[in-house]
Amino acid sequence: MAGHARSLTLRFLAEPTDVNYGGKVHGGVVMKWIDQAGYAAAVGWSGRYCVTVAVGGIRFVAPVRISDLVTVSATLVRTGTTSMNFLVEVRARDPMGGDSRLCTHCIIVFVALDGVEGKAVAVPSWKADSDSDRRLSDYAEKVMTLSKGIEETVARITPEDLP
């Protein structure tokens, strides 16, 4: 759709303040990067203020090391009436060269708000038009369905059930 960017990429160096005692970037820092890239992509697609409503299927595959060149890519893979699902991939490599490695990936969901009353508003729709896009859209739907099932299971746990 003209005027609506489907993907966004952020690039930066992993800084000493991002890492733990083992010299690897904290998972929470990586999650912050994912949220920032997802937010920027959601605003770019919808043209509205957006909020994160869910993250599903987050997988930490490989560590991000201090001084790595980090690339965080968010790509729209599904839209609802007011929601947008983005596949986010975090890749890293030595800034001196070499191949990038997949470090983390997930699906993140944003909802666009009206900015006045904080009510959800419609977003421009997107339809998968290739086999690859259809697979990603289906993947996003499955991940979020599984995540909802986990939430429902956790919600049934009472304080008496915990050790």
Disulfide bonds with the S-S distance in Angstrom:
none
